[in-house]
Amino acid sequence: MGVAVATQPAKLVVGLLSNQPDYLGAVERLMALYGPVDLTSVRMPFTYSDYYTPEFGSGLQRQFIAFRELIDPAALAEIKLATNDLESDLALSGKRRVNIDPGYLTFAKLVLATTKNQSHRIYLGRGIYAEVTLNYRAGRWQANPWTYPDYTTPAYLAVMEEIRQLLRAQLRG
């Protein structure tokens, strides 16, 4: 019989997607909820899909932020619900102006939260699912068959590696 043990804390990672300058203050509001940020990626053009165009328009950019305070991975559903509320607060005429995708990163994986059920997603509760988007194997980040195309790009993978190194330093003390 296996013995249940506490998991290591994880790095809270949030992907922001918008064509609005400074993401309408979303970073500051996220910092009020989750504390200081210890990584902010460059803004990267989002050209991988037209999925968001009807809601957001063109010129979308993605930016990742990682928070200094480590989290219990079990908090992911509550974090997703809070970011959904923030998206609603920043919406205009019923349309989101910022997409906020929270997840967590460990040495072994990047897990993203979503409200959309699929066969490869695990239900966390309260309408929220978790997806292992990237795995760390053989010394590098690797995609799954369902991984969004942008998450397979060298730019995104480099950001995830930088966040992984921050986590390593934090856990080593």
N, C-alpha and C positions, 0 to 999 in steps of 0.2 A: 504494500500500500504506500502510495506517495504521501508525503507530508507537506501540507500547505505552508508556504513561507511568504513573507512580505516581498513584494517586488521592489526593485530599485526605482527611485524617482526618475521622471522623464523630463525632457526639455519641451516646453510649450512652444509650438511653432504656429504662426498664423500667416496665411497667404492672403494678401489684399489684391483685389482686382477692381479697377475703375479707370475712367477717363477724366476723373475730377482731380484738380490739384490738391496735393496733400491728403488725398483720400477723405476729404471733408472732416478732418480732425479725428478720424477713427483711431489712429495710433495713440493719440493722447487719451482718448476714452478707454482704450484697451489697457493702457498703462495705469489708469486709475483703478481698473479691476484687477490686474495681474502683476503690477509692479514694474520696475525698470526693465528696459530692453537692453540686451547685451549684443545683439546683432541686428543690423538693418541692411538688407541687400540693396543693390542698385535696382532701379526700376527697369523692368524688361518688357519690351513690346509683346503683347499677347496676340499672336497671329495663327494660333493652332486650330481655331474653330470659330464659326459664326454663331454658335449657340447663344451667346450673350448679346449679340448685336441688336435684336429687337427691343430688349429691355434697356441696355446701356448705351447703345450707339457705337460709333467706331472710335479708334484711337485708344483701345484698352491697354493698360499696363499692369504688370504683376510685380509685386514686391513682397518679400518675406521678412518677417520679424521674428526674433526668438527672445524669450523672456529670461531674465537672470534667475528668478526663483523657479526651482524645479517643482514639478507637480506629481501628484499621484495619478497614474494613468486612468484610474477609475473615475476621475473627475471629468473625463472628456465629454460625456453627455451633457452635463451641466454647463460646461464651457460653450458647447455648440448652441445650447438654448440661449445663453447670454449673448453670443455673437449674432444669433438670429434677431434678438431684440434690438441690438445695436443697428443692424441692417435696416430694420423697420423704422427706427428713430431717424435714420438718415435718408430715408426714402422720400420721394417727391411725387405726389399724385399717384400713389400706389406702386410706383416703380422704384426698385432699388437703384441706388447710385454707387454703392460699394458692395462688392461681394467679399465676405469675410469667411475664410476657410480655416478653421482651427484643426490642429492635430498635435500629436506628440512624436518625439523622436527619441529612440533608445539606441544602444550600440547596434542592435540587430534589425531595426525596422523604423519606417515612417508610417504612422497610422493617421489617417484623416477621418474626420467625422462628417456625416452626411444625413440628410433626411430621406434619401432615396434607397429603397430596398432592392437588392440584387442577390443573386445566388451566392456570391462570394463575400457578402457583408454580414456582419454579426450584429444582432440587435442588442443595444445597450439599455434601452428603456426610454420612455417618454417620447417615442417617435424618432429616436436617434440611432444610427447604425455606425459601425466602425469598419474601415477598410484598410488592410495592409497594402499601402500603395507602393512602397519600395522595401526591399530586403537588402541587408548588408551581408554579402557572401564573398568569399575568396578575395577579401581585401578591397571590395568596391561595392557601390550601390548598384542594385540590379532591379529591373522592372518586372512586373507581373503581366500576364496577358491583358489584364483590365486596366493597367496603369494609364492615366491620361497622357497623351503624347508630349505635352509640355514638360511633364515630370521626368521624361527620359532624356531631356536635352543636357548637354554638358554644362550649361550655365546653371540650371536648377540643381543638378547633381553636385556641382562645386559648392553651391550654397549649403546643401544638406551635409556635405563633408565638413565644411567649416563649423556648422552647428554641432556635428558629432564631436569634433575636436574640442569645442567649448564644453560640451557635456563631460568628456573625458577629463579635462582639467578640473572641472567642478567636483567630480566624484573622487578624484585623487586627492583633493584638498589642497 
